[in-house]
Amino acid sequence: MGAVQPPSESPTRSWTLLTNHARVLLLIARDPDARLRDLADAAQITERAAQAIVRDLEEAGFVTRTRVGRRNTYELHPAGRFRHPAEADHEVGELLALFASADAPRRT
């Protein structure tokens, strides 16, 4: 067998491994007090898309949004299960933990 080639950078067709829903969930995990505008900017999506995603995450029970003054704060519910049958035996907290450990400072 030949060597595995790295994925090519094609300007006409691009995709990412994580969905915008996963990305927003991870951003909320990093900063539960983030403004919707900041979540949208960090995820590189529109504010309207971020708002719809947060609503989806709330409806799925992954996040609770609480109004604090003029701002929102978010509480994650890591015991929630993935929605797709292929991953339904895993908790969302496993994904959060994976990325939390990736964000942790590396010891040298």
C-alpha positions, 0 to 999 in steps of 0.5 A: 500500500502507498503512503496516506496523502494529506487532504488536499486544499480545494478552494471550490469544496471545503468542509469541516469535521465538526458541525456548527452545532458542535462548535457553538457547544464547545464555545459555550463550554469555554465561556458560558457568559459569551455574548451571542455575537461573540459565539457567532464571530468565533464560529464564523457564522452569522448571529442569526445562525448562532441564535438558531443553534443555541435554540436547538441546543436548548431544545435538545436539553444540552444547554440552559440559557438564563438571563442575567441583567441584559446578558445571557449565561449558559449552563451545559448539561453534559449527561445529554446523549448524542442524537444520532443512533451511531453515537447515542451510547455516548454523552455529550460530556465526552466530547466536551472533555476531549476538547477541554483536555486539548485546550489545557496547557501542555506540560513540557 
